[in-house]
Amino acid sequence: MLSTAQIVSGIGTAVGFSLSSLVVAQLSGSVTISGLAGTATVLGAALLALPTARTSGKGGRRAGLALAYGCALLGCVITVVAITVRSWPLLLGGLVLFGSASAGSLASRYSATDLSPPGHTARHLSWVVWAATIGSVAGPNLAEPAERLGRTLGLAPDTGPFALSLVAFAVALVVILAGLRPDPLLVARSLRPETPTEDKGGNGTLRTAWQALSQEPTATRALAAIAVSHTAMVSIMSMTPVHLGHGGASYSVIGIVLSLHIAGMYILSPVVGWLADRIGRVRVLVLGMALLLAAAVLAGGAGPHDVARVTTGLTLLGLGWSCGLISGSAMLSEAVRLEHRPAVQGMSDLLMNVCGAVGAVLAGVVVGTLSYGVLGAIVAVMVTVTGAWLALRPAHLASA
């Protein structure tokens, strides 16, 4: 059920996101304002991370995921209305709620770990991550057919893709509510009756998460690895189209480069999960940092006309991110007690999205004032330091 919801919601996210900046540009008449479309969706994912975790901690994974997809569905309604009345501020507000779908997608991977037997956490988590591949690839290709269908049905121009997203999120919501039974987190708690549930006031909050992390250095390392991996990936990925554009690359060429990057992010997820279970979480995290380093060197050192080198770098960038997300998420889940997991996992997703948003903004500043090569060098230093920190862990963390 988790994989099914992931596929359907992935289609909804991709089809809407692929046109969001373009529609904002058309309504506002400003390319600068159009950049706020991506910021709005990332902000939405960050804002819903803790409420989703809090709700999961109180009522189970089904309740948390239902909240995320329900908010995304409401966001689609607002975006359709905003486009119909030609209001770009209202559209940005709708896109914030639209980003809730990403919060649900991220939370889904943790749901897969609640009942994982020892030694299988990473591979179970990886299959849910892998399911996002289908939606991410299929979604953008459905934007044009959805727009044509929307016009046929009498919808306002440019609303068709968001109407399709609405349907997709509605299906995902139904799948979660009807199919995620029994609830994996509640079942896991019932199998450990001696484990107390989180207190009503602290459930899913930053305070609860920080208290849990202060007791578990392994979880802190996992959290840092996830944040660094995501920051490195978003920073380079977000500025690659601009870099290639300076060399005169067409939209189709840029699209192919980004498609291979997305393939690197998701398509080998099951392999990464199996490897993390087989050789250990920390080793795969260090491998991920090495891949991110190679990506930063290759892409950052490539000229705007060297499409092949940039493509290789972006593919490795996606694979390094996959290692960081899957191995780090498995390590984080296993390091904290069951009653603290929703709070810590929610904070992980919040930190991940905030770091990604900040990384994208700073990357734009670096490339605008210095160069794409300098951005690659900064990312290379960041992942090298993180990789060394992970590799030189204390002996008692060696088995992680």
Long-range contacts (C-beta under 8 A, 24 or more apart in sequence): 1-175, 1-176, 1-179, 1-180, 2-108, 2-111, 2-112, 2-128, 2-131, 2-180, 3-127, 3-128, 3-131, 4-131, 4-175, 4-179, 5-65, 5-69, 5-104, 5-108, 5-172, 5-175, 5-176, 5-179, 5-180, 6-105, 6-108, 6-128, 6-131, 6-132, 6-135, 7-131, 7-132, 7-134, 7-135, 8-135, 8-168, 8-169, 8-171, 8-172, 8-175, 9-69, 9-72, 9-101, 9-104, 9-105, 9-135, 9-168, 9-169, 9-172, 10-105, 10-131, 10-132, 10-133, 10-134, 10-135, 10-136, 10-139, 11-134, 11-135, 11-138, 11-139, 11-142, 11-164, 11-165, 11-168, 12-72, 12-76, 12-101, 12-135, 12-139, 12-164, 12-165, 12-166, 12-167, 12-168, 12-169, 12-172, 13-98, 13-101, 13-102, 13-105, 13-135, 13-136, 13-139, 13-165, 14-135, 14-136, 14-137, 14-138, 14-139, 14-140, 15-139, 15-140, 15-142, 15-143, 15-146, 15-161, 15-164, 15-165, 15-168, 16-76, 16-79, 16-98, 16-161, 16-162, 16-164, 16-165, 17-41, 17-98, 17-139, 18-139, 18-140, 18-143, 18-161, 19-143, 19-158, 19-161, 20-95, 20-98, 23-83, 23-91, 23-158, 24-88, 24-91, 24-92, 24-95, 26-158, 27-82, 27-83, 27-86, 27-87, 27-88, 27-91, 28-88, 33-88, 36-92, 37-92, 37-95, 38-360, 39-357, 39-360, 40-92, 40-93, 40-95, 40-96, 40-98, 40-99, 41-95, 41-96, 41-98, 41-99, 41-102, 42-99, 42-102, 42-353, 42-356, 42-357, 42-360, 43-96, 43-99, 43-353, 43-357, 44-71, 44-75, 44-95, 44-96, 44-97, 44-98, 44-99, 44-100, 44-102, 44-103, 45-99, 45-100, 45-102, 45-103, 45-106, 45-349, 45-353, 46-99, 46-103, 46-349, 46-350, 46-353, 46-354, 46-357, 47-96, 47-99, 48-99, 48-100, 48-103, 48-104, 49-103, 49-106, 49-107, 49-346, 49-347, 49-349, 49-350, 49-353, 50-204, 50-205, 50-206, 50-346, 50-347, 50-350, 51-204, 52-103, 52-104, 52-107, 52-346, 52-349, 53-107, 53-204, 53-342, 53-343, 53-345, 53-346, 53-347, 53-349, 54-203, 54-204, 54-205, 54-342, 54-343, 54-346, 55-204, 56-107, 56-185, 56-204, 56-342, 56-346, 57-197, 57-198, 57-203, 57-204, 57-339, 57-342, 57-343, 58-200, 58-203, 58-204, 60-183, 60-184, 60-185, 60-186, 61-107, 61-110, 61-111, 61-114, 61-180, 61-183, 61-184, 61-185, 61-186, 62-176, 62-177, 62-180, 62-181, 62-183, 64-107, 64-342, 65-104, 65-107, 65-108, 65-111, 65-176, 65-180, 66-173, 66-176, 66-177, 67-100, 68-100, 68-101, 68-103, 68-104, 68-107, 69-100, 69-101, 69-104, 69-169, 69-172, 69-173, 69-176, 70-173, 71-97, 71-100, 72-97, 72-98, 72-99, 72-100, 72-101, 72-104, 72-165, 72-169, 73-166, 73-169, 73-170, 73-173, 75-99, 75-100, 75-101, 76-162, 76-163, 76-165, 76-166, 76-169, 77-166, 79-159, 79-162, 80-155, 80-156, 80-159, 80-162, 80-163, 80-166, 83-156, 83-157, 83-158, 83-159, 83-162, 84-156, 84-159, 98-165, 101-169, 101-172, 102-353, 103-349, 104-172, 105-132, 106-349, 106-352, 107-345, 107-346, 107-349, 109-329, 110-329, 110-333, 110-341, 110-342, 110-345, 111-180, 111-184, 111-185, 112-184, 113-329, 113-330, 113-333, 113-334, 114-184, 114-185, 114-187, 114-188, 114-341, 115-184, 115-187, 115-188, 119-277, 120-277, 121-277, 121-330, 121-333, 121-334, 122-272, 122-273, 122-274, 122-276, 122-277, 122-281, 122-284, 122-326, 122-327, 122-329, 122-330, 123-270, 123-273, 123-274, 123-276, 123-277, 124-273, 125-273, 125-326, 125-329, 125-330, 125-333, 126-269, 126-270, 126-272, 126-273, 126-274, 126-276, 126-326, 127-269, 127-270, 127-273, 129-266, 129-269, 129-273, 129-322, 129-325, 129-326, 130-266, 130-267, 130-269, 130-270, 132-266, 133-262, 133-263, 133-266, 133-267, 133-269, 136-262, 136-266, 137-259, 137-262, 137-263, 185-341, 185-342, 188-338, 189-338, 189-339, 192-338, 195-337, 195-338, 195-339, 196-339, 197-339, 198-339, 198-340, 198-342, 198-343, 202-343, 203-342, 203-343, 204-342, 204-343, 204-346, 205-343, 206-347, 208-340, 208-343, 208-344, 209-340, 209-343, 209-344, 209-346, 209-347, 210-347, 211-340, 212-336, 212-337, 212-340, 212-343, 212-344, 213-336, 213-344, 213-347, 216-335, 216-336, 217-394, 217-397, 218-331, 218-335, 218-397, 218-400, 219-331, 219-332, 219-335, 219-336, 219-344, 221-282, 221-285, 221-331, 221-389, 221-390, 221-393, 221-397, 221-400, 222-281, 222-285, 222-328, 222-329, 222-331, 222-332, 222-335, 222-348, 223-328, 223-332, 223-344, 223-347, 223-348, 223-351, 224-386, 224-389, 225-285, 225-288, 225-289, 225-324, 225-327, 225-328, 225-331, 225-386, 225-390, 226-324, 226-325, 226-328, 226-329, 226-332, 226-348, 226-351, 226-352, 227-351, 227-352, 227-355, 228-289, 228-324, 228-355, 228-382, 228-383, 228-386, 229-288, 229-289, 229-292, 229-320, 229-321, 229-323, 229-324, 229-325, 229-328, 229-383, 230-321, 230-324, 230-325, 230-352, 230-353, 230-355, 230-356, 230-359, 231-355, 231-356, 231-358, 231-359, 231-382, 232-292, 232-295, 232-296, 232-317, 232-320, 232-321, 232-359, 232-379, 232-382, 232-383, 233-265, 233-292, 233-317, 233-318, 233-320, 233-321, 233-356, 234-355, 234-356, 234-357, 234-359, 234-360, 234-363, 235-359, 235-360, 235-362, 235-363, 235-375, 235-379, 236-295, 236-296, 236-299, 236-300, 236-313, 236-314, 236-317, 236-363, 236-375, 236-376, 236-379, 237-261, 237-314, 237-317, 238-359, 238-360, 238-363, 238-364, 239-363, 239-364, 239-367, 239-372, 239-375, 240-299, 240-310, 240-314, 240-372, 242-367, 242-372, 243-304, 243-310, 243-367, 243-372, 244-304, 244-307, 244-310, 245-304, 246-304, 247-303, 247-304, 247-305, 247-306, 247-307, 248-304, 248-305, 249-304, 249-307, 253-307, 256-311, 257-307, 257-310, 257-311, 257-314, 258-314, 260-311, 260-314, 260-315, 260-318, 261-314, 261-315, 261-317, 261-318, 262-318, 263-315, 263-318, 264-314, 264-315, 264-316, 264-317, 264-318, 264-319, 264-321, 264-322, 265-318, 265-319, 265-321, 265-322, 266-318, 266-322, 268-319, 268-322, 269-322, 269-326, 272-319, 272-322, 272-323, 272-326, 272-327, 273-326, 273-330, 276-323, 276-326, 276-327, 276-330, 277-330, 280-399, 280-400, 281-327, 281-328, 281-330, 281-331, 281-334, 281-400, 282-327, 282-331, 282-390, 282-391, 282-393, 282-397, 282-398, 282-400, 284-323, 284-326, 284-327, 285-323, 285-324, 285-327, 285-328, 285-331, 285-387, 285-390, 286-387, 286-390, 286-391, 287-323, 288-319, 288-320, 288-321, 288-322, 288-323, 288-324, 288-327, 289-320, 289-324, 289-383, 289-384, 289-386, 289-387, 289-390, 290-320, 290-387, 291-316, 291-317, 291-319, 291-320, 291-323, 292-316, 292-317, 292-320, 292-321, 292-324, 292-379, 292-383, 293-380, 293-383, 293-384, 293-387, 294-320, 295-320, 296-376, 296-377, 296-379, 296-380, 296-383, 297-376, 297-380, 299-372, 299-376, 300-372, 300-373, 300-374, 300-375, 300-376, 300-377, 300-379, 300-380, 301-373, 301-376, 304-372, 320-383, 331-400, 335-400
